């Protein structure tokens, strides 16, 4: 990099410092301090916020969040991989249209998209109204874990499809031809060549879906009805309702740490060294 | 005559209504080294891909040992390919790459190990089993690609410009090595290249192609010495191509003079092309040769000089070990059998 182009990164460095690093530092500061109710000016350093977390209630919230996010990620992968694979197989003309259809919902606000699901799944919603017309009993579709998982899959699926699509799309066709030439049938080619080479995309997709899924609070609140609190809701409540910023900050740090560790582990699995898709 | 191992019968191939192969037919026999030679876009790679099974044909049939294989997918053909960009699997090491085909055939692991190490030493890369693909040089990757195809003991090996990416020295070494491998293993090679020297060095037979048509099939010596038309003459080696008129059998006229030649069977006064190889022309003293000219330039090329002599506005290219003075008037001499007369073909 030459001297001049170094300066081009300067505005972003400032931006990062003010809006990312500094707030992060503040959160860290909050997480290791305690408010003194009698005296606002003194700050006491403490690990109590972190200690407070090791309570079965909070641990359960975390475990539930991770398993729901993990399950949603898995479903995204199961649905997303074939979609990405089929996208690479479609003709160039239809490809653009299909990709547009995938991106189109993302142009709308996520809150709106989630509300839309409420009107589909609700007790007086689309599905139950149809059941009523057919004289069938109502079913509870909203305010349970399944609804939350549905919302996550719906909202985050494109983040799984696109990294996988990118990797599959730029895969060298001659590798597939070579495997064919060496006696591999379609299934074997996929198992031994296409899938292993698409792993970088799969890993990026997993990270891109799991990260927002584990920390979202909109989806569980709207579709889960706040019954089963997830870690995102907990942090939201601590900041906005209970006003226990210190504990909220500590929980944020814990999530940050968990995401950081999971990315590290996933990146270790990455086999292809030259693939451009990584975080 | 023996049954051909590969037989192409009137293959027609279109891409978006553009004909890329026009009734291409030829036979390849057991243990032959056949080269498809031609400029880029002549259809040689498409022909190879049709034999490999990667392209279907619009019309015509491909036979393998007398059996029509038009609808047999590549993985069921006893043919292996060395790809132009090698197409080595980046997520596997050298051993896994070479063992790929054998593992699919459920070969015994002990036998796989023996075969892989044997083929690696054949291509001169013994003990490379554990190496990663991206740690290898281009030449080494090339050898691995050849080893990966050969280890399956195919009856026919297809090679698509396999030496294209290598530097000159390595390319020359590999040419000799490939020829040796082919002789040692007794496998039929079908080789695609645009490099005429490569084709002349390695092949038993050369098939010269141009715009989807076969121009000439023959041994390297045959093709070099008896090109059927000026395209082949020009493509195989450097040539002086002069337009002229065939006055009678053994009698040709060009550059305003009549010459004796050894060609016959043309129509009287038919327009023809005359090809004279640069090394067949001798520069002699003024007026003592067949045609006079002025030396325009002289370039030292190592083994010989490349001399351009202008005679009646035609520039003769001459390769000679003797130097000439630029600007001097000389005479050119050549024998009747150095004059190759061929029917005129139009260049698109």
HADDOCK unambig.tbl for C-alpha pairs under 7 A between the chains (distance, minus, plus):
assign (segid A and resid 174 and name CA) (segid B and resid 87 and name CA) 5.70 0.50 0.50
assign (segid A and resid 175 and name CA) (segid B and resid 87 and name CA) 5.05 0.50 0.50
assign (segid A and resid 175 and name CA) (segid B and resid 88 and name CA) 6.84 0.50 0.50
assign (segid A and resid 175 and name CA) (segid B and resid 89 and name CA) 6.56 0.50 0.50
assign (segid A and resid 178 and name CA) (segid B and resid 87 and name CA) 6.44 0.50 0.50
assign (segid A and resid 180 and name CA) (segid B and resid 74 and name CA) 5.88 0.50 0.50
assign (segid A and resid 180 and name CA) (segid B and resid 75 and name CA) 4.88 0.50 0.50
assign (segid A and resid 181 and name CA) (segid B and resid 74 and name CA) 5.20 0.50 0.50
assign (segid A and resid 181 and name CA) (segid B and resid 75 and name CA) 5.06 0.50 0.50
assign (segid A and resid 181 and name CA) (segid B and resid 80 and name CA) 5.86 0.50 0.50
assign (segid A and resid 181 and name CA) (segid B and resid 81 and name CA) 6.66 0.50 0.50
assign (segid A and resid 182 and name CA) (segid B and resid 75 and name CA) 6.13 0.50 0.50
assign (segid A and resid 182 and name CA) (segid B and resid 80 and name CA) 6.60 0.50 0.50
assign (segid A and resid 182 and name CA) (segid B and resid 101 and name CA) 4.82 0.50 0.50
assign (segid A and resid 183 and name CA) (segid B and resid 75 and name CA) 3.88 0.50 0.50
assign (segid A and resid 183 and name CA) (segid B and resid 76 and name CA) 6.30 0.50 0.50
assign (segid A and resid 183 and name CA) (segid B and resid 101 and name CA) 6.02 0.50 0.50
assign (segid A and resid 183 and name CA) (segid B and resid 104 and name CA) 6.72 0.50 0.50
assign (segid A and resid 184 and name CA) (segid B and resid 75 and name CA) 5.77 0.50 0.50
assign (segid A and resid 184 and name CA) (segid B and resid 104 and name CA) 6.50 0.50 0.50
assign (segid A and resid 185 and name CA) (segid B and resid 75 and name CA) 6.37 0.50 0.50
assign (segid A and resid 197 and name CA) (segid B and resid 91 and name CA) 6.90 0.50 0.50
assign (segid A and resid 271 and name CA) (segid B and resid 91 and name CA) 6.90 0.50 0.50
assign (segid A and resid 272 and name CA) (segid B and resid 91 and name CA) 6.47 0.50 0.50
